[in-house]
Amino acid sequence: MERERLPQTSVRNQSAGIRTMDVSGSRRFKGSFLVADRIKESIIASGLVEGDRLPSEKELAGTHGYARATVREALRILEHESVITIKSGQNGGVFVGRIGYEAVARSLAFLFHLREVSVSELITARSELEAACGYLAALNASEDDLKKLEASTQRMEEAIGDSERQAAENLTFHLEVVKASKNVVLQIILESLREVMYDPSANVFYSVDTQKEAVHAHKKILEAIANREPMVAARRIRKHLAVFLTYVLETKQGELLLKPLARFAPTLPPFSRKRS
């Protein structure tokens, strides 16, 4: 049986009419990822921060023992991941970038597409992760955290009737709960999920009754966190997000929650409509 061919890394042999592997291109491809990893390691080991200058392409090639073409590919990879920024001009060069959640979100969006993740799965996963944050927030939240949660709840109540403003404040409340957990890993995961799931242009409609219910739920979650009741806080977050899931499915707005995924994987086909 003929092996599956890899056209991205092959060239045509004109005399034989067959495709053969471009070994040099394949090696450079692997080398660029190795160099990219080494540059990341050096940034961490050197304690560099956003805006710090890195060695030039020529210097990096000498340091890591690879051709400049390979190093150039590595820098493109890192730039795509927001690890570095490349500036041209007299004061240009390679600098440590602002590493946010977009790179993680892009990878998540791609995997979600491949696995045909459903709205139910997304919200259920978010519910369990946020419940863990609510539990930890009840143990770790500072007085400042509680004030921010209270202020957010008040702003959300004042926004009843304004669906767009309420949705934005709803997001703020949930992110404040995540921050109050004091768990960096959960914060990274949920901030990345936020990038994937939240888009103000998605235009999900929330009825006034639904908005009032959300405000009430936030007050009860805040109460549990303030009273240092971790199990109660976790349970109330699960209940709150279960109600939200039921609402978006019953009002047939689930597809709108998947809309933000197109920002990260616009060329991929839509999710399967068979899964809810």
Backbone hydrogen bonds in HBPLUS format (Angstrom, degrees):
<---DONOR---> <-ACCEPTOR-->    atom                        ^
c    i                          cat <-CA-CA->   ^        H-A-AA   ^      H-
h    n   atom  resd res      DA  || num        DHA   H-A  angle D-A-AA Bond
n    s   type  num  typ     dist DA aas  dist angle  dist       angle   num
A0009-THR N   A0006-LEU O   3.18 MM   3  5.97 151.3  2.27 122.0 127.8     1
A0022-ASP N   A0009-THR O   2.95 MM  13  5.77 174.1  1.95 146.8 147.2     2
A0011-VAL N   A0020-THR O   3.17 MM   9  5.93 155.7  2.24 164.5 167.1     3
A0020-THR N   A0011-VAL O   3.26 MM   9  5.93 167.8  2.27 164.4 162.6     4
A0013-ASN N   A0018-ILE O   2.91 MM   5  5.55 172.7  1.92 175.3 177.8     5
A0017-GLY N   A0013-ASN O   2.80 MM   4  5.58 141.0  1.95 155.3 166.7     6
A0026-SER N   A0022-ASP O   3.09 MM   4  6.36 155.3  2.15 150.7 158.2     7
A0027-ARG N   A0023-VAL O   2.92 MM   4  6.18 159.4  1.97 154.3 159.3     8
A0028-ARG N   A0024-SER O   3.01 MM   4  6.21 159.7  2.05 147.6 153.1     9
A0029-PHE N   A0025-GLY O   2.98 MM   4  6.12 152.9  2.06 143.0 150.6    10
A0030-LYS N   A0026-SER O   3.05 MM   4  6.37 160.4  2.09 150.5 154.3    11
A0031-GLY N   A0027-ARG O   2.79 MM   4  5.95 160.7  1.83 150.4 156.9    12
A0032-SER N   A0028-ARG O   2.87 MM   4  6.00 149.6  1.96 147.2 153.8    13
A0034-LEU N   A0030-LYS O   3.15 MM   4  6.50 153.2  2.23 147.5 155.4    14
A0035-VAL N   A0031-GLY O   2.89 MM   4  6.14 161.7  1.92 154.7 159.3    15
A0036-ALA N   A0032-SER O   2.93 MM   4  6.06 155.2  1.99 139.5 147.0    16
A0037-ASP N   A0033-PHE O   3.00 MM   4  6.20 156.6  2.05 144.2 149.5    17
A0038-ARG N   A0034-LEU O   2.98 MM   4  6.28 153.2  2.05 145.5 153.3    18
A0039-ILE N   A0035-VAL O   2.88 MM   4  6.16 153.3  1.95 153.8 160.9    19
A0040-LYS N   A0036-ALA O   3.08 MM   4  6.34 155.2  2.14 145.4 152.0    20
A0041-GLU N   A0037-ASP O   2.97 MM   4  6.27 158.1  2.02 147.0 152.9    21
A0042-SER N   A0038-ARG O   2.93 MM   4  6.20 152.3  2.01 145.1 152.4    22
A0043-ILE N   A0039-ILE O   2.98 MM   4  6.23 149.4  2.07 146.7 154.6    23
A0044-ILE N   A0040-LYS O   3.10 MM   4  6.44 160.4  2.14 152.6 156.8    24
A0045-ALA N   A0041-GLU O   2.84 MM   4  6.03 169.8  1.85 153.4 156.9    25
A0046-SER N   A0042-SER O   2.90 MM   4  5.83 149.0  2.00 140.3 147.8    26
A0048-LEU N   A0043-ILE O   3.06 MM   5  5.32 154.2  2.13 157.4 159.9    27
A0047-GLY N   A0044-ILE O   3.08 MM   3  5.15 150.7  2.17 101.7 110.8    28
A0052-ASP N   A0049-VAL O   3.02 MM   3  5.80 166.0  2.04 148.5 150.5    29
A0051-GLY N   A0096-VAL O   2.87 MM  45  5.18 173.8  1.87 136.9 138.3    30
A0096-VAL N   A0052-ASP O   2.84 MM  44  5.43 157.0  1.90 153.4 160.8    31
A0054-LEU N   A0094-VAL O   2.73 MM  40  5.37 172.2  1.74 154.9 153.5    32
A0060-LEU N   A0056-SER O   2.86 MM   4  6.11 159.5  1.90 156.6 162.4    33
A0061-ALA N   A0057-GLU O   2.98 MM   4  6.18 151.6  2.06 144.6 152.2    34
A0062-GLY N   A0058-LYS O   3.13 MM   4  6.44 154.1  2.20 144.5 150.8    35
A0063-THR N   A0059-GLU O   2.91 MM   4  6.15 155.9  1.97 148.3 155.4    36
A0064-HIS N   A0060-LEU O   2.95 MM   4  6.03 165.5  1.97 152.7 155.4    37
A0065-GLY N   A0061-ALA O   2.90 MM   4  5.63 123.2  2.22 136.5 148.4    38
A0066-TYR N   A0061-ALA O   3.26 MM   5  5.14 139.8  2.44 133.4 141.6    39
A0070-THR N   A0067-ALA O   3.07 MM   3  5.39 124.1  2.40 103.8 116.9    40
A0071-VAL N   A0067-ALA O   3.11 MM   4  6.51 159.6  2.16 151.8 157.7    41
A0072-ARG N   A0068-ARG O   2.75 MM   4  5.92 153.5  1.82 148.3 156.1    42
A0073-GLU N   A0069-ALA O   3.12 MM   4  6.36 150.1  2.21 139.4 146.1    43
A0074-ALA N   A0070-THR O   2.99 MM   4  6.30 154.2  2.06 145.0 152.5    44
A0075-LEU N   A0071-VAL O   2.89 MM   4  6.21 153.6  1.96 152.1 158.6    45
A0076-ARG N   A0072-ARG O   3.07 MM   4  6.36 146.5  2.18 140.0 149.1    46
A0077-ILE N   A0073-GLU O   3.00 MM   4  6.34 153.9  2.07 149.8 156.6    47
A0078-LEU N   A0074-ALA O   3.02 MM   4  6.33 161.9  2.05 150.6 154.8    48
A0079-GLU N   A0075-LEU O   2.86 MM   4  6.00 149.8  1.95 143.6 152.2    49
A0080-HIS N   A0076-ARG O   2.95 MM   4  6.13 155.9  2.00 146.7 152.8    50
A0081-GLU N   A0077-ILE O   3.09 MM   4  6.39 139.4  2.26 140.5 151.7    51
A0083-VAL N   A0078-LEU O   2.90 MM   5  5.18 141.1  2.05 162.6 158.6    52
A0082-SER N   A0079-GLU O   3.01 MM   3  4.92 158.3  2.06 102.7 109.0    53
A0097-GLY N   A0083-VAL O   2.71 MM  14  4.92 170.3  1.71 123.4 122.0    54
A0085-THR N   A0095-PHE O   2.81 MM  10  5.29 151.9  1.89 145.1 152.5    55
A0095-PHE N   A0085-THR O   2.91 MM  10  5.29 167.4  1.93 161.5 165.2    56
A0087-LYS N   A0093-GLY O   2.89 MM   6  5.24 164.4  1.92 157.2 160.1    57
A0093-GLY N   A0087-LYS O   2.76 MM   6  5.24 141.7  1.91 129.4 137.9    58
A0092-GLY N   A0089-GLY O   3.07 MM   3  4.90 159.2  2.11 108.5 109.4    59
A0105-ALA N   A0101-TYR O   2.88 MM   4  6.08 162.3  1.91 155.2 161.2    60
A0106-ARG N   A0102-GLU O   2.78 MM   4  5.98 151.6  1.86 149.8 156.9    61
A0107-SER N   A0103-ALA O   3.23 MM   4  6.52 156.6  2.29 143.1 148.0    62
A0108-LEU N   A0104-VAL O   2.92 MM   4  6.20 160.2  1.96 153.4 159.5    63
A0109-ALA N   A0105-ALA O   2.81 MM   4  6.00 163.5  1.84 152.7 157.0    64
A0110-PHE N   A0106-ARG O   3.13 MM   4  6.31 157.5  2.18 143.4 148.9    65
A0111-LEU N   A0107-SER O   3.05 MM   4  6.30 162.5  2.08 149.8 154.2    66
A0112-PHE N   A0108-LEU O   2.78 MM   4  6.00 158.3  1.83 155.9 162.7    67
A0113-HIS N   A0109-ALA O   2.99 MM   4  6.21 151.9  2.07 144.5 151.6    68
A0114-LEU N   A0110-PHE O   3.02 MM   4  6.34 162.8  2.05 149.0 153.5    69
A0115-ARG N   A0111-LEU O   2.95 MM   4  6.14 158.0  2.00 152.0 157.3    70
A0116-GLU N   A0112-PHE O   2.92 MM   4  5.77 106.3  2.48 133.6 149.6    71
A0117-VAL N   A0112-PHE O   3.02 MM   5  5.12 165.0  2.04 144.3 149.1    72
A0116-GLU N   A0113-HIS O   3.14 MM   3  4.99 155.3  2.21 100.1 107.6    73
A0122-LEU N   A0118-SER O   3.04 MM   4  6.34 158.9  2.09 150.1 155.9    74
A0123-ILE N   A0119-VAL O   2.97 MM   4  6.21 171.3  1.98 161.4 162.4    75
A0124-THR N   A0120-SER O   2.91 MM   4  5.93 155.5  1.97 145.7 153.4    76
A0125-ALA N   A0121-GLU O   2.94 MM   4  6.00 161.1  1.97 145.4 150.5    77
A0126-ARG N   A0122-LEU O   2.95 MM   4  6.17 160.9  1.99 146.2 152.1    78
A0127-SER N   A0123-ILE O   2.79 MM   4  5.93 151.7  1.87 142.8 151.1    79
A0128-GLU N   A0124-THR O   3.05 MM   4  6.36 159.8  2.09 151.4 154.5    80
A0129-LEU N   A0125-ALA O   3.06 MM   4  6.29 163.0  2.09 152.1 157.0    81
A0130-GLU N   A0126-ARG O   2.83 MM   4  5.95 162.3  1.86 153.4 158.7    82
A0131-ALA N   A0127-SER O   2.83 MM   4  5.93 145.9  1.95 142.6 152.6    83
A0132-ALA N   A0128-GLU O   3.15 MM   4  6.37 151.3  2.24 139.4 145.8    84
A0133-CYS N   A0129-LEU O   3.10 MM   4  6.46 147.1  2.21 138.0 147.4    85
A0134-GLY N   A0130-GLU O   2.75 MM   4  6.07 152.6  1.83 149.6 157.1    86
A0135-TYR N   A0131-ALA O   2.92 MM   4  6.17 155.7  1.98 147.2 153.5    87
A0136-LEU N   A0132-ALA O   3.02 MM   4  6.29 163.0  2.05 146.9 150.9    88
A0137-ALA N   A0133-CYS O   2.71 MM   4  5.86 150.1  1.80 147.8 157.5    89
A0138-ALA N   A0134-GLY O   3.08 MM   4  6.25 149.9  2.17 144.1 150.0    90
A0139-LEU N   A0136-LEU O   3.00 MM   3  5.10 135.4  2.21  97.2 110.3    91
A0140-ASN N   A0136-LEU O   2.78 MM   4  5.96 148.3  1.88 151.2 161.5    92
A0141-ALA N   A0137-ALA O   2.81 MM   4  4.86 156.7  1.87 137.5 138.3    93
A0146-LEU N   A0142-SER O   3.08 MM   4  6.42 159.0  2.13 149.9 154.8    94
A0147-LYS N   A0143-GLU O   3.00 MM   4  6.26 151.0  2.09 144.5 152.3    95
A0148-LYS N   A0144-ASP O   3.03 MM   4  6.30 153.4  2.10 147.4 154.0    96
A0149-LEU N   A0145-ASP O   2.99 MM   4  6.29 156.4  2.04 151.5 157.9    97
A0150-GLU N   A0146-LEU O   2.92 MM   4  6.10 155.4  1.98 145.5 152.5    98
A0151-ALA N   A0147-LYS O   2.89 MM   4  6.05 157.6  1.94 146.3 152.4    99
A0152-SER N   A0148-LYS O   2.96 MM   4  6.10 156.3  2.01 143.9 150.3   100
A0153-THR N   A0149-LEU O   3.01 MM   4  6.20 157.5  2.06 144.1 150.0   101
A0154-GLN N   A0150-GLU O   3.01 MM   4  6.25 153.9  2.08 145.8 152.8   102
A0155-ARG N   A0151-ALA O   2.95 MM   4  6.22 161.4  1.99 150.2 154.9   103
A0156-MET N   A0152-SER O   2.92 MM   4  6.09 153.4  1.99 147.9 155.6   104
A0157-GLU N   A0153-THR O   3.00 MM   4  6.23 149.6  2.10 142.3 150.1   105
A0158-GLU N   A0154-GLN O   2.99 MM   4  6.29 154.5  2.06 148.3 155.3   106
A0159-ALA N   A0155-ARG O   3.05 MM   4  6.24 126.2  2.35 135.5 149.2   107
A0159-ALA N   A0156-MET O   3.16 MM   3  5.03 135.4  2.37  91.2 103.7   108
A0160-ILE N   A0157-GLU O   3.30 MM   3  5.53 168.2  2.32 109.4 111.5   109
A0162-ASP N   A0159-ALA O   2.84 MM   3  5.46 162.1  1.87 147.9 150.8   110
A0166-GLN N   A0162-ASP O   2.89 MM   4  6.02 159.8  1.93 159.0 165.8   111
A0167-ALA N   A0163-SER O   2.94 MM   4  6.07 155.6  2.00 145.2 151.4   112
A0168-ALA N   A0164-GLU O   3.16 MM   4  6.42 156.3  2.22 145.8 151.4   113
A0169-GLU N   A0165-ARG O   3.07 MM   4  6.33 157.2  2.12 146.7 152.8   114
A0170-ASN N   A0166-GLN O   2.79 MM   4  5.96 146.4  1.90 147.2 157.5   115
A0171-LEU N   A0167-ALA O   3.13 MM   4  6.39 152.9  2.21 143.6 149.1   116
A0172-THR N   A0168-ALA O   3.14 MM   4  6.48 153.8  2.21 141.0 148.1   117
A0173-PHE N   A0169-GLU O   3.01 MM   4  6.31 159.0  2.05 151.0 154.8   118
A0174-HIS N   A0170-ASN O   3.19 MM   4  6.52 166.1  2.21 150.9 153.7   119
A0175-LEU N   A0171-LEU O   2.97 MM   4  6.22 157.4  2.03 154.5 160.9   120
A0176-GLU N   A0172-THR O   2.94 MM   4  6.15 146.8  2.05 147.6 157.0   121
A0177-VAL N   A0173-PHE O   3.03 MM   4  6.40 146.4  2.15 148.5 157.6   122
A0178-VAL N   A0174-HIS O   3.12 MM   4  6.42 155.8  2.18 142.4 148.6   123
A0179-LYS N   A0175-LEU O   2.93 MM   4  6.22 160.0  1.97 148.2 153.0   124
A0180-ALA N   A0176-GLU O   2.91 MM   4  6.03 151.9  1.99 141.5 149.4   125
A0181-SER N   A0178-VAL O   3.15 MM   3  5.35 146.6  2.27 101.0 110.8   126
A0182-LYS N   A0179-LYS O   3.11 MM   3  5.71 154.2  2.18 115.0 121.3   127
A0187-GLN N   A0183-ASN O   3.08 MM   4  6.29 152.4  2.15 146.9 155.5   128
A0188-ILE N   A0184-VAL O   2.91 MM   4  6.16 157.7  1.96 152.2 156.8   129
A0189-ILE N   A0185-VAL O   3.07 MM   4  6.34 167.3  2.08 154.3 157.3   130
A0190-LEU N   A0186-LEU O   2.92 MM   4  6.02 170.1  1.93 151.5 154.7   131
A0191-GLU N   A0187-GLN O   2.84 MM   4  5.81 155.4  1.90 146.5 153.8   132
A0192-SER N   A0188-ILE O   3.04 MM   4  6.08 151.9  2.12 141.1 148.6   133
A0193-LEU N   A0189-ILE O   2.93 MM   4  6.23 152.9  2.00 144.4 152.5   134
A0194-ARG N   A0190-LEU O   2.84 MM   4  6.03 147.1  1.95 139.9 149.1   135
A0195-GLU N   A0191-GLU O   3.14 MM   4  6.47 149.9  2.23 140.5 147.0   136
A0196-VAL N   A0192-SER O   3.19 MM   4  6.55 147.5  2.30 141.5 150.2   137
A0196-VAL N   A0193-LEU O   3.02 MM   3  4.97 116.8  2.43  92.8 108.7   138
A0197-MET N   A0193-LEU O   2.78 MM   4  5.97 152.8  1.85 155.0 163.0   139
A0198-TYR N   A0194-ARG O   2.82 MM   4  5.40 157.3  1.87 150.2 152.3   140
A0202-ALA N   A0199-ASP O   2.89 MM   3  5.43 165.3  1.92 123.8 126.6   141
A0211-GLN N   A0207-SER O   2.92 MM   4  6.26 152.6  2.00 150.2 158.3   142
A0212-LYS N   A0208-VAL O   2.94 MM   4  6.22 155.2  2.00 149.9 156.3   143
A0213-GLU N   A0209-ASP O   2.96 MM   4  6.20 156.0  2.02 146.1 152.8   144
A0214-ALA N   A0210-THR O   2.97 MM   4  6.20 150.1  2.06 144.3 152.2   145
A0215-VAL N   A0211-GLN O   3.07 MM   4  6.36 156.5  2.13 147.7 153.1   146
A0216-HIS N   A0212-LYS O   3.02 MM   4  6.29 162.6  2.05 150.4 154.9   147
A0217-ALA N   A0213-GLU O   2.91 MM   4  6.15 155.0  1.97 145.6 152.7   148
A0218-HIS N   A0214-ALA O   2.93 MM   4  6.19 155.4  1.99 149.2 155.5   149
A0219-LYS N   A0215-VAL O   2.99 MM   4  6.29 153.6  2.06 149.4 156.6   150
A0220-LYS N   A0216-HIS O   3.07 MM   4  6.37 154.3  2.14 147.2 153.8   151
A0221-ILE N   A0217-ALA O   2.94 MM   4  6.21 151.6  2.02 147.8 155.9   152
A0222-LEU N   A0218-HIS O   2.87 MM   4  6.04 165.7  1.89 151.3 155.2   153
A0223-GLU N   A0219-LYS O   2.89 MM   4  6.06 153.8  1.96 143.0 150.6   154
A0224-ALA N   A0220-LYS O   3.11 MM   4  6.34 156.5  2.17 142.2 147.0   155
A0225-ILE N   A0221-ILE O   3.03 MM   4  6.34 157.6  2.08 150.8 157.1   156
A0226-ALA N   A0222-LEU O   2.83 MM   4  6.00 166.5  1.84 156.8 160.7   157
A0227-ASN N   A0223-GLU O   2.91 MM   4  6.03 146.1  2.03 143.4 152.7   158
A0229-GLU N   A0224-ALA O   2.91 MM   5  5.15 166.4  1.93 159.8 159.9   159
A0228-ARG N   A0225-ILE O   3.10 MM   3  5.10 158.5  2.15 103.9 109.5   160
A0233-ALA N   A0229-GLU O   2.98 MM   4  6.20 161.6  2.01 159.5 165.4   161
A0234-ALA N   A0230-PRO O   3.01 MM   4  6.20 165.2  2.03 152.3 155.7   162
A0235-ARG N   A0231-MET O   2.99 MM   4  6.17 161.8  2.03 146.2 151.5   163
A0236-ARG N   A0232-VAL O   2.94 MM   4  6.12 159.4  1.98 151.9 157.2   164
A0237-ILE N   A0233-ALA O   3.07 MM   4  6.28 150.6  2.16 147.0 154.5   165
A0238-ARG N   A0234-ALA O   3.11 MM   4  6.38 162.0  2.14 151.1 155.6   166
A0239-LYS N   A0235-ARG O   3.02 MM   4  6.27 161.0  2.05 148.8 154.1   167
A0240-HIS N   A0236-ARG O   2.94 MM   4  6.02 160.2  1.98 143.0 148.8   168
A0241-LEU N   A0237-ILE O   3.01 MM   4  6.23 164.9  2.03 154.9 157.4   169
A0242-ALA N   A0238-ARG O   2.91 MM   4  6.04 141.6  2.05 144.1 155.2   170
A0243-VAL N   A0239-LYS O   3.02 MM   4  6.25 152.9  2.10 149.7 155.8   171
A0244-PHE N   A0240-HIS O   3.13 MM   4  6.42 152.5  2.21 139.6 147.4   172
A0245-LEU N   A0241-LEU O   2.95 MM   4  6.13 157.6  2.01 141.8 146.9   173
A0246-THR N   A0242-ALA O   3.05 MM   4  6.26 164.1  2.08 146.2 150.3   174
A0247-TYR N   A0243-VAL O   2.98 MM   4  6.20 155.5  2.04 147.0 153.9   175
A0248-VAL N   A0244-PHE O   3.04 MM   4  6.35 166.7  2.06 158.9 160.0   176
A0249-LEU N   A0245-LEU O   3.09 MM   4  6.23 155.7  2.15 151.2 157.8   177
A0250-GLU N   A0246-THR O   2.90 MM   4  5.98 161.1  1.93 149.2 155.0   178
A0251-THR N   A0247-TYR O   2.95 MM   4  6.04 150.3  2.03 149.4 157.2   179
A0253-GLN N   A0248-VAL O   2.77 MM   5  5.00 167.7  1.79 158.5 160.5   180
A0252-LYS N   A0249-LEU O   3.13 MM   3  4.88 156.7  2.18  98.3 104.1   181
A0256-LEU N   A0253-GLN O   3.04 MM   3  5.50 135.4  2.24 109.1 120.8   182
A0257-LEU N   A0254-GLY O   3.03 MM   3  5.44 137.6  2.21 107.6 118.8   183
A0258-LEU N   A0255-GLU O   3.04 MM   3  5.21 144.2  2.18 100.4 111.2   184
A0259-LYS N   A0256-LEU O   3.23 MM   3  5.14 151.5  2.32  96.1 104.6   185
A0261-LEU N   A0258-LEU O   3.09 MM   3  5.69 145.9  2.21 116.0 125.1   186
A0262-ALA N   A0259-LYS O   3.04 MM   3  5.83 154.2  2.11 124.2 129.7   187
A0263-ARG N   A0260-PRO O   3.03 MM   3  5.65 155.5  2.09 116.1 122.9   188
A0264-PHE N   A0261-LEU O   3.06 MM   3  5.62 144.7  2.19 113.2 121.7   189
A0265-ALA N   A0261-LEU O   3.11 MM   4  6.35 144.3  2.24 148.2 158.9   190
A0268-LEU N   A0265-ALA O   3.23 MM   3  5.71 163.6  2.26 115.2 120.2   191
